[in-house]
Amino acid sequence: MASSARLLALLALLALLVLLLAAARGADSLRSLGVGEDAAAVAQGDAAVDLNATTFDAFLGAAREPFAVVEFFAHWCPACRNYKPHYEKVAKLFNGQDAAHPGRVLMARVDCALKANIDLCSRFSVDHYPFLLWGPPTKFVSAKWDRKQEKSEIKLIDDGRTAERLLKWINKQMESSFTLDDKKYENESMLPKNASDPEQIVRAIYDVEEATAHAFQIILEHKMIKPETRDSLVRFLQILVAHHPSKRCRRGSAELLINFDDHWPSNISLSSQESSRMLESVETDDHKICGKEVPHGYWMFCRGSKSETRGFSCGLWVLLHSLTVQIGDGESQSTFTSICDFIHNFFICEECRKHFYGMCSSVSVPFKSARDLSLWLWSTHNKVNERLMKDEKDLGTGDPSFPKVVWPPKALCPSCYRSSSGTGDEAVQVDWNEDEVFSFLVNYYGKTLVSSYKETYVESQEKKHVMPLSDDASSSAARVPIGAALGVAAASCIFGALACFWRAQQKNRKQRKNWN
């Protein structure tokens, strides 16, 4: 009996040793194929995210990227092993800390050779390897897909067998112009740290779009549209329709304005439950104020060296400066009121909101020109920076790579300075040449920012309708004929007026219907 027991124990020990060796070899093999121990983690050195049946729905459901590419493969497949470097090359553009375009496309993969993933791969009718699908991440959640399915937002990528062809396919879907040579944008390459190199402001158009989208998201999530605040939001949207530097944000603002009464009627006070239903209605309509392609959490010009610095507040400042340099003189007072009311009602940082609105309230004389409003906002921004400069120094909460400074720095606009004094811990005192400051603001936040957008997104949208810019036009400040500029401005104003007229007509129709 004793010998039998020892024999059984020896056999059990031998079996355990064999299992451990097999597990170790299996884990090494899976890691070499990009499958980590945590199925929702990125394998060491890989950019694409490995998912399995357990993590697939939860991970994609929580993703903030507007689009996802999912590769279904088998680790034993030679073609899949050969394809992996191509897929990774594209994935590194969008995934990971060194991504050139984070927040735009989520790149993931699923190993269909694992028994646990068989049902998952069957859900998407995987019939060959590698098998690539494209779509909004949330559309993959609990979904089934096959080739015969009509009107599905999930699409088969039928031409992605090399990195170049896959990226070309993605660019066509997103109407973008990404290249495999794109590199991570480093703010540290700017003028002295926070000087905002004029060559870099062209990138801010994407931050302005994201800041606009994020501001509206905050308004919806916090249910901030109430009977007492809705009119101020309508007035701000009217300004965005006419003067937002991004065409797709102007279009989205107009669509929102036209349907505003449907989502937020003016004659009722919404309960919390009713407000939630209204929010669900807007989200069901899939309305994005600047389009579906605007990323989340991806800042270029406004990216800080720490995740909690710059970003949204920087993008919002750029938007406000851009609005003030594009309006007409007759719009200056109404724009001032709209900006102040928007910050007062919808900017969620209480201390910042009170400080800004306090400076709004101190203005006693109505604005009569765009110049005066632009200079007021510039001066206000510098006062905010001076206040934060001291607070961040005392508390150590500032961005070490982008400390608050008096703006614009002399390196960026030497003609803006008549003289300056103050060094070290002393506050800098500047005798400003306001004519030069205004000229700088108009070029920096107006011509440069808007023309950069025309040369990127809008140019790709309207090549058939817009004459190309001359070859001698600078990438940072395109020269546009005065007549054309006036035409664009007039068209924007007409667009805004039509949007308002449409709203009024809809409202009148509803009233007549109620009377009948």
Salt bridges, closest charged atoms under 4 A:
ASP28 OD1 - ARG31 NH2 2.75
GLU37 OE2 - ARG31 NH1 3.03
ASP46 OD2 - LYS84 NZ 3.09
ASP46 OD2 - ARG109 NH1 3.84
ASP50 OD1 - ARG109 NH1 3.69
ASP57 OD1 - ARG123 NH2 3.31
GLU71 OE1 - ARG109 NE 3.79
GLU88 OE2 - ARG109 NH2 3.13
ASP111 OD2 - HIS75 ND1 2.69
ASP127 OD1 - HIS128 ND1 2.72
ASP127 OD1 - ARG147 NH2 3.31
GLU153 OE2 - LYS139 NZ 3.43
ASP159 OD1 - ARG165 NH2 2.65
ASP182 OD2 - HIS101 NE2 2.66
GLU209 OE1 - ARG248 NH2 2.78
ASP231 OD1 - ARG230 NH1 3.64
ASP261 OD1 - ARG230 NH2 2.95
ASP261 OD1 - ARG503 NH2 3.30
ASP262 OD1 - LYS510 NZ 2.10
ASP285 OD2 - HIS263 NE2 3.44
ASP286 OD2 - LYS292 NZ 3.27
GLU308 OE2 - LYS306 NZ 3.95
GLU331 OE2 - HIS243 NE2 2.84
ASP341 OD2 - ARG235 NH2 3.50
GLU350 OE2 - LYS354 NZ 3.05
GLU351 OE2 - ARG387 NH1 3.24
ASP372 OD1 - ARG371 NH1 3.83
ASP391 OD2 - ARG387 NH1 3.89
GLU392 OE2 - LYS404 NZ 3.31
ASP394 OD2 - LYS390 NZ 3.06
ASP425 OD1 - LYS393 NZ 2.70
ASP431 OD1 - ARG418 NH1 3.77
ASP435 OD1 - ARG371 NH2 2.73
GLU462 OE2 - LYS247 NZ 1.65
ASP472 OD2 - ARG479 NH1 3.63
